[in-house]
Amino acid sequence: MAQTSTLRQLGFSARLGVTLIVVTLLGGLTVSGVYMAVHHDNRDEQPGLTMTDIQGHYAGVNVPSPLLGAIERGHPEKQTDEARKVLSDWLKGDRISEDYDSLDLGDLAPAEILASDCLSCHSRQSTGEDAYPELALDYFDDVRAVAFSRDIRPVGVEVLAASTHTHAISLAVLALVAGGLLLLTGWPRGLTNLLVLLMGVGLALDLSGWWVARLSGAVVPLIVIGGFVFAASVGVSLLLVIADLWRRGKCGAAG
């Protein structure tokens, strides 16, 4: 059941002022989302924001060598067991740079094996149905990018505490503003109550997950879910506030 809109009883100038404030909040919410994506991006040294980036920030994670992963999955299929073991041992060792083209290893040097087994597909000059020049292995600089495993350490406790202090206050205030304005609109009370509930649940999941993730990385998806639910419910609420301020019907006094 729809409720009487308190906001629409405001005069034109007040409704315009509230609208501009809400638009500013929406802009800030959007920019904060972009900032978070940029801030967490590339922690795993791979382009694009991934769950690994987020898990590394809050819980820490070991990212295996992409090249080692491909070899252990049996790629390339025609590679001999001996060559596969040499590459696997090399990538698991601590002499990746030193032994890449070691003369002492002869034909079993990783550089020789990669040239023989991989460059037909993974070269800048590769052509054909199976060619994948986007992942070139022509030079050691190419190989280096996919050869090393990465141990991503979580953010320090002091930094996490400072971030929690800042975000807990600012985001809670944002939720109170968005929720308070929404409850002053004429939208059905069931809808407004649900959105306010989602703000609270989402914020609690997000912020508490930051700390629980230090004990178990399994909760990192809850941080993502909580953050999305909070941002979505706040965004929808602010849009509904603007819509209520200017939808047709009886308005407040002019001025």
C-alpha positions as CSV (number, residue, x, y, z in Angstrom):
1,M,0.0,0.0,0.0
2,A,1.4,3.4,-1.0
3,Q,2.1,6.0,1.7
4,T,1.7,9.7,1.7
5,S,4.9,11.4,0.4
6,T,6.4,13.8,2.8
7,L,9.0,14.8,0.3
8,R,6.5,16.0,-2.3
9,Q,5.0,18.3,0.2
10,L,8.2,20.4,0.0
11,G,8.3,23.5,-2.1
12,F,9.9,23.5,-5.6
13,S,13.2,25.0,-4.4
14,A,13.5,22.5,-1.6
15,R,12.7,19.6,-3.9
16,L,15.3,20.8,-6.4
17,G,17.9,21.1,-3.7
18,V,17.2,17.6,-2.4
19,T,17.4,16.3,-6.0
20,L,20.8,17.8,-6.5
21,I,22.1,16.4,-3.3
22,V,20.8,12.9,-4.2
23,V,22.3,13.2,-7.7
24,T,25.6,14.0,-6.0
25,L,25.3,11.0,-3.8
26,L,24.6,8.8,-6.8
27,G,27.7,10.2,-8.5
28,G,29.8,9.5,-5.5
29,L,28.5,6.0,-5.3
30,T,29.3,5.4,-8.9
31,V,32.8,6.8,-8.6
32,S,33.5,4.8,-5.5
33,G,32.6,1.6,-7.4
34,V,35.0,2.6,-10.2
35,Y,37.7,3.4,-7.6
36,M,37.3,0.0,-5.9
37,A,37.7,-1.8,-9.2
38,V,40.8,0.2,-10.1
39,H,42.2,-0.1,-6.5
40,H,42.0,-3.9,-6.5
41,D,42.8,-4.5,-10.1
42,N,46.0,-6.2,-11.2
43,R,47.0,-7.6,-7.7
44,D,47.4,-10.9,-9.5
45,E,49.3,-9.1,-12.2
46,Q,46.7,-10.0,-14.7
47,P,44.5,-7.4,-16.5
48,G,41.0,-6.9,-15.2
49,L,39.4,-7.2,-11.8
50,T,39.1,-10.8,-10.7
51,M,38.1,-12.7,-7.6
52,T,41.7,-13.4,-7.1
53,D,42.5,-9.7,-6.8
54,I,39.8,-9.3,-4.1
55,Q,40.8,-12.5,-2.3
56,G,44.4,-11.4,-2.3
57,H,43.5,-8.0,-0.8
58,Y,41.5,-9.3,2.1
59,A,42.7,-12.9,2.7
60,G,45.9,-13.3,0.8
61,V,46.3,-16.0,-1.9
62,N,48.9,-17.9,-3.7
63,V,48.5,-17.6,-7.5
64,P,50.2,-20.6,-9.2
65,S,52.2,-20.0,-12.4
66,P,49.9,-20.0,-15.4
67,L,52.5,-21.8,-17.3
68,L,52.8,-24.5,-14.6
69,G,49.1,-24.8,-14.5
70,A,48.9,-25.4,-18.3
71,I,51.7,-28.1,-18.1
72,E,50.0,-29.9,-15.2
73,R,46.7,-29.9,-17.2
74,G,48.5,-31.8,-19.9
75,H,49.1,-29.0,-22.4
76,P,50.5,-29.5,-24.9
77,E,49.1,-33.0,-25.4
78,K,52.0,-34.3,-27.5
79,Q,54.7,-33.3,-25.1
80,T,56.9,-36.1,-23.7
81,D,56.7,-37.1,-20.0
82,E,60.4,-36.3,-19.7
83,A,60.0,-32.7,-21.1
84,R,56.9,-32.2,-19.0
85,K,58.7,-33.2,-15.8
86,V,61.7,-30.9,-16.6
87,L,59.4,-27.9,-17.1
88,S,57.4,-28.7,-14.0
89,D,60.5,-29.1,-11.8
90,W,61.9,-25.9,-13.3
91,L,58.8,-23.9,-12.6
92,K,58.5,-25.2,-9.0
93,G,62.1,-24.5,-8.3
94,D,63.9,-21.2,-7.4
95,R,66.2,-21.0,-10.4
96,I,63.6,-20.0,-13.1
97,S,65.7,-17.2,-14.4
98,E,69.1,-18.9,-14.1
99,D,68.1,-22.3,-15.7
100,Y,65.9,-20.9,-18.5
101,D,68.5,-21.3,-21.1
102,S,71.2,-23.1,-19.2
103,L,73.9,-24.6,-21.4
104,D,74.5,-27.4,-18.9
105,L,71.0,-28.7,-19.6
106,G,71.5,-28.9,-23.3
107,D,68.3,-30.0,-25.2
108,L,66.5,-30.3,-21.8
109,A,66.9,-26.6,-21.1
110,P,63.5,-25.0,-20.6
111,A,64.1,-22.6,-23.4
112,E,64.8,-25.5,-25.8
113,I,61.7,-27.4,-24.7
114,L,59.5,-24.4,-25.1
115,A,60.9,-23.6,-28.5
116,S,60.3,-27.2,-29.6
117,D,56.9,-27.9,-28.0
118,C,55.2,-24.5,-27.7
119,L,56.4,-21.9,-30.2
120,S,54.4,-23.4,-33.1
121,C,51.3,-22.0,-31.4
122,H,52.7,-19.4,-28.9
123,S,54.8,-17.2,-31.1
124,R,54.2,-13.8,-32.5
125,Q,54.5,-15.3,-35.9
126,S,52.2,-18.2,-35.3
127,T,49.4,-18.9,-37.8
128,G,46.9,-21.6,-38.2
129,E,43.9,-22.9,-36.4
130,D,45.7,-23.5,-33.0
131,A,47.9,-20.4,-33.1
132,Y,47.7,-18.2,-30.0
133,P,50.1,-15.3,-30.6
134,E,48.4,-13.3,-27.8
135,L,50.3,-15.5,-25.4
136,A,53.7,-15.4,-27.0
137,L,56.7,-17.3,-25.5
138,D,59.4,-16.1,-28.0
139,Y,61.6,-14.4,-25.4
140,F,62.3,-14.8,-21.7
141,D,60.5,-11.6,-20.9
142,D,57.4,-13.3,-22.4
143,V,58.0,-16.4,-20.4
144,R,58.7,-14.5,-17.2
145,A,55.2,-13.1,-17.2
146,V,53.6,-16.5,-16.9
147,A,56.4,-18.5,-15.2
148,F,56.4,-17.2,-11.7
149,S,53.9,-18.1,-9.0
150,R,52.7,-15.1,-6.9
151,D,52.1,-14.9,-3.2
152,I,49.7,-12.0,-2.7
153,R,49.7,-10.8,0.9
154,P,46.6,-9.3,2.5
155,V,46.5,-5.7,3.5
156,G,48.0,-5.0,6.9
157,V,45.8,-4.9,10.0
158,E,46.5,-1.3,10.7
159,V,45.4,-0.3,7.2
160,L,42.4,-2.6,7.4
161,A,41.4,-1.0,10.7
162,A,41.8,2.5,9.3
163,S,39.7,1.6,6.3
164,T,37.0,0.0,8.4
165,H,36.9,3.1,10.6
166,T,36.4,5.3,7.6
167,H,34.0,3.2,5.7
168,A,31.9,2.1,8.6
169,I,31.0,5.7,9.4
170,S,30.7,7.1,5.9
171,L,28.7,4.2,4.5
172,A,26.4,3.9,7.5
173,V,25.7,7.6,7.2
174,L,25.0,7.2,3.4
175,A,22.6,4.3,4.2
176,L,20.8,6.4,6.8
177,V,20.4,9.3,4.4
178,A,19.2,7.1,1.6
179,G,17.0,5.0,3.8
180,G,15.6,8.0,5.7
181,L,14.7,9.9,2.4
182,L,13.2,6.7,1.0
183,L,10.9,6.3,4.0
184,L,9.7,9.9,3.4
185,T,8.5,9.0,-0.1
186,G,5.1,7.7,-1.1
187,W,6.3,4.4,-2.4
188,P,4.7,1.2,-0.9
189,R,6.0,0.6,2.6
190,G,6.8,-3.0,1.8
191,L,9.3,-1.9,-0.9
192,T,10.9,0.8,1.1
193,N,11.3,-1.5,4.2
194,L,12.9,-4.2,2.0
195,L,15.4,-1.8,0.5
196,V,16.4,-0.4,4.0
197,L,16.8,-4.0,5.2
198,L,19.0,-4.8,2.2
199,M,21.2,-1.8,2.9
200,G,21.8,-3.0,6.5
201,V,22.4,-6.6,5.6
202,G,24.7,-5.8,2.7
203,L,26.8,-3.4,4.7
204,A,27.1,-5.8,7.6
205,L,28.2,-8.6,5.3
206,D,30.7,-6.4,3.5
207,L,32.5,-4.9,6.5
208,S,32.4,-7.9,8.8
209,G,33.7,-10.0,5.9
210,W,36.8,-7.9,5.7
211,W,37.9,-9.2,9.1
212,V,36.5,-12.8,8.9
213,A,38.4,-13.2,5.6
214,R,41.7,-13.0,7.5
215,L,40.7,-16.3,9.1
216,S,39.1,-18.0,6.1
217,G,39.3,-16.9,2.5
218,A,36.1,-18.8,1.9
219,V,34.1,-15.8,3.0
220,V,35.5,-13.5,0.3
221,P,32.5,-14.1,-2.0
222,L,30.3,-12.8,0.9
223,I,32.2,-9.5,0.8
224,V,31.5,-9.2,-2.9
225,I,27.8,-10.1,-2.4
226,G,27.4,-7.8,0.5
227,G,29.1,-4.9,-1.3
228,F,26.9,-5.4,-4.4
229,V,23.7,-5.7,-2.3
230,F,24.5,-2.5,-0.4
231,A,25.4,-0.5,-3.4
232,A,22.4,-1.7,-5.5
233,S,19.9,-1.1,-2.7
234,V,21.3,2.4,-2.0
235,G,21.4,3.3,-5.7
236,V,17.8,2.1,-6.3
237,S,16.6,3.9,-3.2
238,L,18.2,7.2,-4.3
239,L,16.6,6.8,-7.8
240,L,13.2,6.2,-6.2
241,V,13.7,9.3,-4.1
242,I,14.2,11.4,-7.2
243,A,11.3,9.8,-9.0
244,D,9.0,10.5,-6.0
245,L,10.1,14.1,-5.8
246,W,9.0,14.8,-9.4
247,R,6.3,12.3,-10.3
248,R,3.0,13.7,-11.3
249,G,0.4,14.4,-8.7
250,K,-0.3,16.8,-5.9
251,C,2.9,18.7,-4.9
252,G,3.8,21.0,-2.1
253,A,3.6,24.8,-1.9
254,A,5.5,26.8,-4.5
255,G,8.8,28.5,-3.6
